């Protein structure tokens, strides 16, 4: 199955809005689907649950899980939506909908999807207890085929009490680390042409954005609470304008020799560079959009990863 085909057959959203089983059922409906299975996780026993998530990573991880289930169970389509924020008693916090030609495939795919989401997605929940107290709930490992639990699949950024903490990387091997990321800023063709011509109200946009991105990469450990401060060996940020399309594409590449990766540094560089483009051009147009900030690839550490090569 091609990456484009898998993306077209999956839907993932992490949202503060209420969830609808009817909407997700329609999203996975296909002419060849003889079975649609929907799982709905609902708040029980407590007045409410509070969910927190690192949204870009949560959606990307859930999408990867959905695509893996799509392939391994020969599913027609997969749709997943997960709440963040406060979810009251009786309300749905997560809905997984899958469709398949036969019911066994659908049941198996839905079961695996929710198990893996609970084990892997960077989403944390806090229970409301009596007397106004709260308790963070421990992460749950995904089940093995034999019914056991995979101990190394627990959320690494939670300690034994369920509190978020910085991971100890002192025992990891020092290797050369590299990451590339991209941001896309969308605007009118007229605003993009002004940037390309150097006619923006605040001056030269691309050079300023490039310097902002480089500076931001070096400060990622201070901006992101659980990220490690890393001594970077190089940071490069480039920006290209497509005036006809009304876009500015920003690419960052970050290198280090370290015990942990530099993905956050690369993405922070792109995010701040994109914000700088907005700041520099807002005198021309207030409707500029930062369309996306994504990791393109990372190398070093336990494994390499490239966008488009996910299962």
N, C-alpha and C positions, 0 to 999 in steps of 0.2 A: 504494500500500500504506500503510495507517495505521500510526502509530507503535506502537500497542498490538499490532497483528497482527505487526509485525516483531519486537518484543520477545518475543512468545510463540513465535516460530520460531527464536530464537537462544539459545544457551547459551554463557556465557563464565565461566571461572574461572581465577584465578592462585593457585597452591597449592604447598605444600611436599610434598604427598602424591604418590606414584607415579601415573602416568597409565595409563588403560586404553582401548585402542582399541575394545574390545567395548562398554564403557559409552557411549562417544560415538557409536558406530554405532547403538545402540538409541535414543539421544536424537534422531537425525536421521531415523530410520525413519518413513516416511509411506506411506499407501495408494497415493498417486499417484506415489511415487518409483520410477522404473525403474532408477536408478543411485545408488550410494553410493560416494563416493571418500574415502579416508582418507589424509592425509599425516602421517607421523611423523618428527620430527626427533630424531636419536639422537646421543649423544656418541660421537665417534670419535677415535682416534689419541692422545688424552691420557687420563691417569688419571681426571680428572674435570673438570667445569666448575662454576664457582660463579656463580649468577645472582642479581642484585639488581634490585629494581623499586620504583617508587613505586606501590604496589598500587592505590589508588583510581583514579588516572589511567590506569594500565595497563589495568585492566579496562574502564574507560569508553572508552578509545581502541580497544581490540580489539572491543568491542561495536559501536562506530560502524563499524568496518571490516566486521564481519560483516553488519551491516544493509545497508551499501552493496553488498556482494557478493550478498546475497540478492536485492536489487532488480535489479542490473545483469545478472545471469546467470539470472534467473527460477528461483532455487533454491527447493526445498521447505523446507529447514531448514539451519542452520549451527551447529556446536558447536566451540568452541575451548577447550582447556585448556593452560596454560603453567606449567612448574615455576619455582620460585625456590628458592634455597639450593643445596646441593651435588647435582649429578647425575653419577653415576658412569659410567664407560665402558660403553657398550652400553645405557644407560637412555634413555628418551624424555624430552626436555626440552619438547617441544611436540607436540600432536596437533590436527590440523584435520580435521573430518569434515563433509562436505556431501552433501546429497541433492538430486536433480533428476529431472525426468521422463526426460531423455536424458543419455547419457554425456558428450557434448561440453560441455553446460552444467556438469555436475558437475566435470569435469576443469578447465575454465576457471575456475570459481568457487573451487576449492580452491587452484589455482595463484596466483590473484590475492590470495586471503586471506593465504596464508603470506608472499608477497612484501611486502604492505603491512604486515603485523605486524612483519616483520623491519626494515622501514624506519621505522615510525612509533611502535611501542609503546615506552614508556619502561622498557625492560628491558635490563640490561647483563650481559655475561658475561665471566668471567675464566678463562683457561686455566691449568691446572697444568702447569708445565714441569719438566724434569729438575733435580735438585738442590734441590727445594723452592721454586723461583722461580715467579712468576705473571706473566701478561700479560693486560691488558684488551684485548678484541677490538674493533676499530673497527666502528662502525655501518655498515650497508649500505643504500644507496639503492634504492628500488623501481625496477624496469625500466620504461622507456617502451614504448609500443606498437611502436616501431621497433627495440627491442632495446637502446637506450642506457640511461643511468642519469640519474635526475633529481637533479641536484646539490643542489638546495635542500631535499631531503627527508631529508638526513642529520640524525641526532640532534643538536640544537643544544646540548645540555648535555655533549657530549664534545668534547675538544680533538683535535688531530691524532694524539696518541699513544693516544687512547682513554680518557684520564682525565677524570673529571667535573670541570667548572669552571663558574664563574658566567659567564653570557652577557654580552657587552659590548653595552649598549643605548644607548651614547652617540650613535649615528647615527639612532636612532629618533625619530620626530616626537613632540613633547609634545602630548598630547591629553587631553581629559577622559575619565577612566576610571570605570567603575561596575561593581559586581558584587553579585549577590544569591545567598545560599546558604541552605540549610535543614538542620536536624538534627532527628531524631525520637528521643525517649527513651520507651521503653515500660516500663510497670510495672503493678502491680495497680490496679484501679479505686479501692480503698481508699487506696492511697498517693497516687494522683493527686488524689483528693478532699481529702486532707489538705493537699496543696500549694495547691489552689485556695482552701481555707479559711484558709490561713496557719498551720496546726497542725503543721508539720514540726518535728522535734526541734531543729534548729539555727536555726529562725527563718524569716524570709521568703525563700522560695526564688527566685522569679522575678526579683525586683529584684537579688539577689546574682548570679544567673547572668547577667543583663543587663550588670552592671558588669564581671564577669569576661570576658565576650565582647568588650566594648569595649576593655578593657586588652589582651587577647590579640591583637586585630587590629593594634594599634600595635606589637606585638613580633614579628610574623610573620617579619620579616627576620632576627631573631636566632634564632628557633626552627627555621627551615627552612634548611638549609645553603646552598642555591643560590638562594634567593629574595633579591630586592633590597630593601634598606631604602627605604621610600617615605614621604614626608610626606603623610599622609592629611588630606583636608579635612573629612570627616565619617564617622562610624561610628554606625549605629543597630542595636540588637539588641532584638528583641521576643520574648516567649514566651507561648504560649497553652496552656491545659490543657483536655483533653477527658476529664473524669473517668470518664464511662461507658466510653470506649474504653481508658482507662488510658494516655494518651499526653500528653507535653508536646512541642509543636512550636515550634522555635526558628527565627526568620528573622533573617538579618543583611543589611544593605545598607551597602556601603562605597564612598566616592567619593574620587577624587584627580585631580590634574592632573599627569600624569607620562609617562615614556617606556615604561612597562611596566604591565601590568594589575594589578588588585587582587583577582583570584580567590582567591589563597592567603590574603589577609587576611580575606576574607569567610568562607572555609571554616574558617580557624583560629578566628575568632570563634565560629562555631557549635560547633566541636568542644570548645573550652574551656568554653563556656556549658553544653553537654551534660554534660561531666564535673563541672561545678559542681553541676548538678541532682543527679547521682548522689551526690556527696559530701554534699549537704544532706539527702538522703532515705535514705541507707544505714542510718540508725538504725531506720527503719521496715521496710526491705526490702533484702536483699542481691542479689536477683535482677533488679534493674533493668538494662535493656539499652539501650545507645546503638545504635539500630537502623540508622541511616544518617546520613551527612553528605554532601550533594550540592550541586553548583553548580546554581543555577536559571537564571541568565543573566549575561552580561557584555556591556558596550558599550564602544566606544572602541578605538583601535588599528586594525589592518588590517581587522578584521571584527567584527560582532556575533554573538552566539550565544545561543540559548534552548533550554532542555531541551524535548524533544518535537518540535523542528524539525529534528533531525538527519536525514540522508538514510536 
